[in-house]
Amino acid sequence: MCEGKYTQAELTDAFRAAIEDRAKWFYLLLKYAKEENADVDKIAEKAIREFGHMKGVAIGKADTAKDFAKALLTGHAREAFAMNPVKLEEEESVLQFSYCALVEAWKKLGCSDEEVAHLCKLARYGDYGMVEAFENLELDFNQLLSEGDACCELVIRKKK
């Protein structure tokens, strides 16, 4: 067994590579499901939303927008997506992601801008599913890398 130590850059690269692999099989799964006349958007929405909900439940307790944002900022995902906390407050928190391995993988596969935007829309169901585990929170995206913006801007709010 390897007992080596890894730099943050090496861990980030490995995490991004794993996310890119996930993006590739996601793309291929949808491509071939569509060939079989499956309702790929409906299937993807249900499956990815449920997966996101499972991830949300795994977070545990998050009563405020700040709690949820801090949970997202924990671990390797922060570096992999180059997450930057812009605002961390109880009622509203804002995170910006300046890199997305999913988007990069879809571009490498030769997907058009429209395909990348659509795949991202489907992948975001995971984020919506995650926040649905917290009945007092909601989220939205003000900017998206997949639509040509400089970053993905995720806004988490306490419901009124």
Stockholm file with secondary structure:
# STOCKHOLM 1.0

chainA/1-160         MCEGKYTQAELTDAFRAAIEDRAKWFYLLLKYAKEENADVDKIAEKAIREFGHMKGVAIGKADTAKDFAKALLTGHAREAFAMNPVKLEEEESVLQFSYCALVEAWKKLGCSDEEVAHLCKLARYGDYGMVEAFENLELDFNQLLSEGDACCELVIRKKK
#=GR chainA/1-160 SS CCCCCCCHHHHHHHHHHHHHHHHHHHHHHHHHHHHTTCCHHHHHHHHHHHHHHHHHHHHCCCCSHHHHHHHHTSSHHHHHTTEEEEEECSSEEEEEECCCHHHHHHHHTTCCHHHHHHHHHHHTHHHHHHHTTSTTEEEEEEECGGGTCSSEEEEEEECC
#=GC SS_cons         CCCCCCCHHHHHHHHHHHHHHHHHHHHHHHHHHHHTTCCHHHHHHHHHHHHHHHHHHHHCCCCSHHHHHHHHTSSHHHHHTTEEEEEECSSEEEEEECCCHHHHHHHHTTCCHHHHHHHHHHHTHHHHHHHTTSTTEEEEEEECGGGTCSSEEEEEEECC
//
